[in-house]
Amino acid sequence: MTKQLKSLCAAALLMAGLGTTATSMAQPELPELGTVAASTLSIDKENQIGDFYMRMLRGQLPVVHDPVMTEYLNDIGNRLVAQADNVKTPFTFFVINSTELNAFAFFGGHVGVHTAIIEAADNESELASVLGHEISHVTQRHLARSIEAQKKTAPATLVGVIGSIILAMASPEAGIAALQSTLALSQQASINYTRSNEKEADRIGIKTMVAAGFDPNAVPSFFGKMAAKYRFASKPPQMLLTHPLPESRIADARARAALYPYRPVPESLLFHLAKSRVQVRYSNLNIDHALYLFDKQASSGDPVLRDAALYGKALALLAKDQPKQAEAIIRPLLDGAPNNLFYLDTTTDALMAQGRAKEAGAILKQAQKIRPNNAVIELNLANALIESGDYAQARTILERQVILNKDSVVAYDLLSTTYRHLDMVANRHMAQAELMALSGGFSQAIEQLQFAYRQTRNNPLQKARIDARIKELRQAEQELKSL
């Protein structure tokens, strides 16, 4: 769904981290302190604040709205969450298009990973190590504990404290300035408090990672790789400013990993497909150079790396506006693995680029029978139906998708397009309102709903729904201001 993939942006106030792992081995464990943070914020309040910040983030940072990448990252993340302790909220994992090495977590179980992390990882366990660490920041309520400590130091509004602390974790230079301005704290004190959570997140993250079936040795491996790369850098990446990697931390991770018996973890094809996708679509890699690298990788004897390279080559050819050549490469891969969503997405992209939307739709309808309601399949199918002029069927699919995935920017974007083709003016304004609300634009969303209300005639039920939604958004706007 190449044309529909957008990078929206957001005013992010986040919490950075570095991945780690899990276990079920008997060993001495320190007490987990996550439950001590409840005095400052309830879980419900954390979820509410997390929702507000996620909306703002979509409006200000280049969030990757790519259903294939979103589904892959959430599959890994939720595999880890299933093995974590003290999980009090559902988790959502998302990707930000950035060459800066960083990952972060904040209230409401929101975990963001920069594309640079996926590109830097050599295997799925290394990526899982980052996610496991971030999940541990959430389950141990490190952000709430930080707020509790800062509130004791100096009085300030809750929103000011939360905003400056999260920003300090995601963007140290700006964030520490905000902390000093908001709370008149010393820079070193605020940094030290943030760093004090890292050892706990490392320990619990490794435990979770092992329990989920990943390789704990990926933790010291990824740590060591990053430390070596930036050892002499005049300006290390954001992640290492608030999450430094001294030799003691790497050694501790290595010692913890050694406590677990060796268990071979097979290479993940899906990870390498995701990495190829990042290299072509979300990195600064020159497309011709990418083709050279993929050709070189395809000649390796490893079938996983070969198939990932062929997939990357197909994506690169699509980027060079050579869809026929891309189809010749991707179609055999899909024939061999018809349920692979990476292959399905790119095959139908290649067909659509050749003006063969109905053929793409037929393939997607077959996939839909096997995996009904799957977001990747149905969003691609809706896109193909729009291109082939079947707006009524696209509408049915998309109206279902926005119920199943209420935060899907792609679904609302396609639905707005569908309503435009169907000349459903009021409905289009309603879809636009939801898009704006997802990016924190509550007042603009209310304005769109008011347009929709005026365009609605002879439909009292729809008018009532619009009126109720306006009241919900006004309340959300007031709640944000009252934090």
C-alpha positions in Angstrom: 0.0 0.0 0.0 2.8 2.3 -1.0 1.0 5.5 -1.8 -1.1 5.4 1.4 1.7 5.0 3.9 2.2 8.3 5.6 4.6 9.6 8.3 2.7 11.8 10.6 4.5 13.7 13.4 4.1 14.6 17.2 5.1 16.6 20.2 6.7 13.7 22.0 7.3 13.5 25.6 8.6 10.0 26.1 10.8 7.7 28.0 13.8 6.2 26.4 15.4 2.8 27.0 17.5 -0.1 25.8 16.3 -3.6 25.3 16.7 -6.7 27.4 15.2 -10.2 28.2 13.3 -12.8 30.3 13.4 -16.1 32.2 11.8 -18.8 34.3 15.1 -19.9 36.0 15.4 -20.1 39.8 17.9 -17.4 40.9 18.2 -14.7 43.5 15.9 -11.8 42.5 15.8 -8.3 43.8 12.3 -7.0 44.8 10.4 -5.4 41.9 9.5 -1.8 42.8 6.9 -1.0 40.2 4.0 -1.1 42.6 5.4 1.6 44.9 4.6 4.3 42.4 0.8 4.2 42.9 0.6 7.2 45.2 1.2 9.8 42.5 -1.0 8.5 39.6 -3.6 5.8 39.3 -3.4 3.3 36.4 -6.5 4.9 34.9 -4.8 8.4 35.0 -1.7 7.0 33.5 -3.7 5.5 30.6 -5.5 8.8 30.1 -2.2 10.8 30.0 -0.6 8.1 27.7 -3.5 8.5 25.3 -3.1 12.3 25.2 0.6 12.1 24.6 0.3 9.4 21.9 -2.1 11.7 20.0 0.3 14.6 20.3 3.2 12.4 19.2 1.3 11.4 16.0 1.0 15.1 15.2 4.6 16.0 15.7 7.0 13.1 15.1 7.3 11.0 11.9 5.3 8.0 13.1 5.4 5.2 10.5 1.8 4.3 9.6 2.7 1.0 7.8 0.3 -1.8 8.7 2.9 -4.5 7.9 5.6 -3.0 10.2 3.0 -2.3 12.9 1.7 -5.8 12.9 5.2 -7.3 13.0 6.4 -5.1 15.9 3.2 -5.7 17.9 3.6 -9.5 17.4 7.0 -9.4 18.9 6.1 -7.0 21.6 3.0 -8.8 22.8 4.9 -12.1 22.8 7.2 -10.4 25.4 4.3 -8.8 27.3 2.7 -12.3 27.7 5.7 -13.3 29.8 6.1 -10.1 31.8 5.0 -9.6 35.4 2.9 -6.6 36.7 1.2 -5.9 33.4 -1.6 -3.6 34.2 -2.5 -2.2 30.8 -2.5 -3.3 27.2 0.6 -2.5 25.2 0.9 -0.7 21.8 4.1 -0.8 19.8 4.9 1.7 17.0 7.7 2.8 14.8 9.2 6.2 14.3 11.1 7.0 11.1 14.4 8.3 12.4 18.1 7.6 11.8 18.7 8.4 15.5 19.1 5.3 17.6 16.4 5.5 20.2 13.5 3.6 21.8 11.2 4.8 24.5 8.1 3.9 26.5 5.5 6.0 28.3 2.2 5.8 30.1 -0.5 3.5 28.8 1.8 0.9 27.6 3.0 2.9 24.6 6.4 1.7 23.3 8.1 3.4 20.3 11.1 2.2 18.3 13.1 4.2 15.9 13.7 2.6 12.5 17.4 3.0 13.2 17.1 0.4 15.9 15.7 -2.2 13.5 18.4 -1.4 11.0 21.1 -1.7 13.6 19.9 -5.1 15.0 21.4 -8.2 13.5 18.6 -10.6 14.6 15.2 -10.7 16.1 16.5 -11.3 19.6 18.5 -8.0 19.5 15.3 -6.2 18.6 13.4 -8.1 21.3 16.1 -7.0 23.8 15.2 -3.4 23.2 11.4 -4.0 23.5 11.9 -6.1 26.6 13.8 -3.3 28.3 11.1 -0.8 27.4 8.3 -3.1 28.6 10.1 -3.3 31.9 10.1 0.5 32.2 6.3 0.4 31.9 5.6 -2.6 34.2 7.9 -1.1 36.9 6.2 2.2 36.5 9.6 4.1 36.3 8.0 7.2 34.8 5.4 7.4 37.7 8.2 6.9 40.2 10.2 9.7 38.5 7.3 12.0 38.7 6.8 11.1 42.4 10.5 12.0 43.1 10.3 15.3 41.1 7.0 16.4 42.8 8.7 16.0 46.2 11.6 18.2 45.1 9.6 21.2 43.9 5.9 22.0 43.3 4.7 22.2 39.7 1.7 21.4 37.6 1.3 17.7 36.9 1.4 18.2 33.1 4.6 20.3 33.5 6.3 17.6 35.5 5.2 14.8 33.2 6.1 16.6 30.1 9.5 17.7 31.1 10.5 14.3 32.6 9.3 12.3 29.5 11.0 14.8 27.2 14.2 14.5 29.2 14.2 10.8 28.6 13.5 11.0 24.9 15.5 14.2 24.0 18.0 14.8 26.8 19.2 18.3 25.8 15.7 19.8 25.4 14.3 17.8 28.3 16.8 18.6 30.9 16.4 22.3 30.1 12.6 21.9 30.5 13.2 20.1 33.9 15.4 22.9 35.1 12.8 25.5 34.0 9.8 23.6 35.5 11.3 22.4 38.7 14.6 24.3 39.1 16.4 21.0 39.5 20.1 20.4 38.9 20.9 18.7 35.6 22.9 15.9 37.2 20.3 15.0 39.7 17.6 14.5 37.1 20.0 12.4 34.9 21.0 10.3 37.9 17.4 9.5 38.8 16.6 8.4 35.3 19.7 6.2 35.1 18.9 4.5 38.4 16.0 2.7 36.7 18.3 1.1 34.0 19.7 -1.7 36.1 16.2 -2.8 37.1 14.9 -2.6 33.5 17.9 -4.6 32.3 17.4 -7.4 34.9 13.6 -7.7 34.4 13.9 -7.3 30.7 16.3 -10.2 30.4 14.0 -12.4 32.4 11.0 -11.6 30.2 13.0 -12.1 27.0 14.2 -15.6 27.9 10.7 -16.6 29.0 9.4 -15.5 25.6 11.9 -17.7 23.8 14.6 -15.2 22.7 18.3 -15.4 23.1 19.6 -13.6 26.2 23.0 -13.2 24.7 21.5 -10.7 22.3 21.5 -8.2 25.2 25.3 -7.9 25.8 25.8 -8.4 22.0 23.6 -5.3 21.2 25.0 -3.3 24.1 28.6 -4.1 23.1 27.9 -3.2 19.4 26.4 0.2 20.3 29.1 1.0 22.9 31.9 0.2 20.3 30.2 2.3 17.6 29.8 5.4 19.7 32.8 5.1 22.1 34.6 8.1 20.5 31.6 10.0 19.2 31.5 13.7 20.1 27.7 13.5 20.2 26.3 10.0 21.0 22.7 9.2 20.1 19.9 10.2 22.4 19.6 6.7 23.8 23.1 6.7 25.2 22.8 10.1 26.7 20.2 9.0 29.2 21.1 5.3 29.0 24.9 5.1 29.0 26.7 1.8 28.4 29.6 1.6 30.8 31.6 -1.6 30.8 30.0 -2.6 34.1 26.5 -2.6 32.5 27.6 -4.7 29.6 29.5 -7.1 31.9 26.4 -7.4 34.1 24.2 -8.2 31.1 26.7 -10.8 29.9 26.8 -12.4 33.4 23.0 -12.6 33.6 22.8 -14.1 30.1 25.3 -16.7 31.1 23.0 -17.9 33.9 20.6 -19.5 31.3 21.4 -22.7 29.5 22.2 -22.4 25.8 19.2 -22.8 23.6 19.5 -22.2 19.9 17.1 -19.6 18.5 16.5 -19.9 14.7 16.9 -16.9 12.5 13.6 -15.1 12.0 12.6 -14.5 8.3 10.1 -11.9 9.4 12.8 -9.9 11.2 15.0 -9.8 8.1 12.0 -8.9 5.9 11.2 -6.0 8.3 14.9 -4.9 8.2 14.9 -5.0 4.4 11.7 -2.9 4.4 13.3 -0.3 6.7 16.4 -0.2 4.6 14.4 0.6 1.4 11.6 2.7 2.7 12.8 4.3 5.9 16.5 4.9 5.7 18.9 7.2 4.0 20.3 4.3 1.9 20.6 5.1 -1.8 18.3 2.8 -3.8 21.0 1.7 -6.2 23.4 1.0 -3.4 20.6 -1.0 -1.7 20.2 -3.1 -4.8 23.9 -3.8 -4.8 23.8 -4.9 -1.2 20.7 -7.1 -1.7 22.3 -8.8 -4.7 25.3 -9.5 -2.6 23.2 -10.8 0.3 21.1 -12.9 -2.0 24.2 -14.9 -3.1 24.8 -16.0 0.5 24.1 -19.7 1.3 21.6 -18.8 4.1 18.0 -19.2 2.7 16.6 -16.7 5.2 19.0 -14.0 4.2 18.6 -14.8 0.6 14.8 -14.5 0.7 15.0 -11.3 2.7 17.4 -9.9 0.1 15.1 -10.8 -2.7 12.3 -9.1 -0.9 14.4 -6.0 -0.4 15.3 -6.0 -4.1 11.6 -6.2 -5.1 10.9 -3.2 -2.8 13.8 -1.3 -4.3 12.6 -1.9 -7.8 9.2 -0.6 -6.8 10.9 2.5 -5.5 12.6 2.9 -8.8 9.2 2.7 -10.6 9.9 -0.8 -12.0 6.9 -2.7 -10.8 7.0 -5.4 -13.5 10.5 -6.4 -12.5 9.5 -6.2 -8.9 6.6 -8.6 -9.5 8.9 -11.1 -11.2 10.9 -11.3 -8.0 8.2 -11.1 -5.3 5.6 -13.4 -7.0 7.6 -16.6 -6.5 8.2 -15.7 -2.9 4.5 -15.3 -2.3 3.7 -18.5 -4.2 6.1 -20.3 -1.7 4.6 -18.6 1.4 1.1 -17.4 0.6 0.3 -16.4 4.2 3.4 -14.1 4.5 2.0 -10.6 4.9 5.3 -8.9 3.8 5.1 -10.8 0.5 1.4 -10.2 0.1 1.6 -6.5 0.6 4.5 -6.0 -1.8 3.0 -8.3 -4.5 -0.2 -6.3 -4.5 1.7 -3.1 -4.5 3.5 -4.2 -7.6 0.2 -5.2 -9.3 -1.4 -1.9 -8.3 1.5 0.1 -9.7 0.8 -1.6 -13.1 -2.8 -0.7 -13.0 -3.9 -4.2 -12.1 -6.0 -3.3 -9.1 -8.7 -5.9 -9.7 -6.1 -8.7 -9.9 -4.6 -7.4 -6.6 -8.0 -7.4 -5.1 -8.7 -11.0 -6.1 -5.5 -12.1 -4.4 -6.3 -10.2 -1.3 -9.9 -11.6 -1.1 -8.4 -15.1 -1.1 -6.2 -14.1 1.8 -9.1 -12.5 3.6 -10.9 -15.8 3.6 -8.1 -17.4 5.6 -7.5 -14.4 7.9 -10.7 -12.4 8.1 -10.4 -8.9 9.7 -6.6 -8.9 9.5 -5.6 -5.2 9.2 -2.8 -5.7 6.7 -5.0 -7.7 4.3 -8.2 -5.6 4.7 -6.5 -2.2 4.4 -4.7 -3.4 1.2 -7.9 -4.8 -0.1 -9.8 -1.6 0.6 -7.1 0.3 -1.2 -7.4 -2.0 -4.2 -11.2 -1.7 -4.2 -10.9 2.1 -4.2 -8.5 2.0 -7.1 -10.8 -0.3 -9.1 -13.9 1.8 -8.3 -15.7 -0.5 -5.9 -16.3 2.1 -3.3 -19.3 0.4 -1.6 -17.3 -2.7 -0.7 -14.3 -0.6 0.4 -16.6 1.3 2.7 -17.9 -1.9 4.3 -14.4 -3.1 5.0 -13.1 0.2 6.3 -16.0 0.9 8.6 -15.3 -2.5 10.1 -11.6 -1.7 10.4 -12.1 1.5 12.3 -14.2 -0.4 14.8 -11.5 -3.1 15.2 -8.6 -0.6 15.2 -9.9 2.7 16.5 -6.4 4.3 16.3 -5.7 3.3 12.7 -4.7 6.4 10.8 -4.5 4.5 7.5 -8.0 3.1 7.9 -9.5 6.6 8.6 -7.5 8.1 5.8 -8.8 5.5 3.3 -12.3 5.8 4.7 -12.3 9.6 4.1 -11.2 8.9 0.5 -14.0 6.4 0.1 -16.6 8.8 1.4 -15.4 11.4 -1.0 -15.9 9.1 -4.0 -19.3 8.2 -2.7 -20.2 11.9 -2.3 -21.0 11.3 1.4 -20.0 14.7 2.6 -21.0 14.5 6.2 -19.4 11.1 6.7 -16.2 12.4 5.1 -16.1 15.3 7.6 -16.6 12.7 10.4 -13.7 10.6 9.2 -11.5 13.7 8.9 -12.5 14.6 12.5 -11.2 11.3 13.7 -7.9 11.7 11.8 -7.4 15.1 13.5 -8.3 13.8 16.9 -5.8 11.0 16.5 -3.1 13.7 16.1 -4.3 15.7 19.1 -6.2 18.3 17.1 -9.4 18.3 19.2 -10.6 21.8 18.2 -10.1 21.0 14.5 -11.9 17.7 14.9 -14.8 19.5 16.6 -14.9 21.9 13.7 -15.1 19.0 11.2 -17.9 17.4 13.2 -19.8 20.7 13.2 -19.5 20.7 9.4 -20.8 17.2 9.4 -23.7 18.1 11.6 -24.8 20.9 9.2 -24.5 18.5 6.2 -26.7 15.9 7.8 -30.3 16.0 6.8 -33.2 13.7 7.5 -31.0 11.5 9.7 -31.6 12.3 13.4 -29.7 9.2 14.5 -26.5 10.4 12.8 -27.0 13.9 14.2 -27.2 12.5 17.7 -24.0 10.5 17.1 -22.2 13.6 15.9 -23.5 15.6 18.8 -22.3 13.0 21.3 -18.9 12.8 19.7 -18.5 16.6 19.9 -19.3 16.4 23.6 -16.7 13.6 24.0 -14.0 15.7 22.3 -14.8 18.8 24.2 -14.5 16.8 27.4 -11.2 15.4 26.3 -9.9 18.9 25.5 -10.9 20.1 29.0 -9.3 17.1 30.7 -6.1 17.7 28.8 -6.1 21.4 30.0 -6.9 20.4 33.5 -3.9 18.0 34.0 
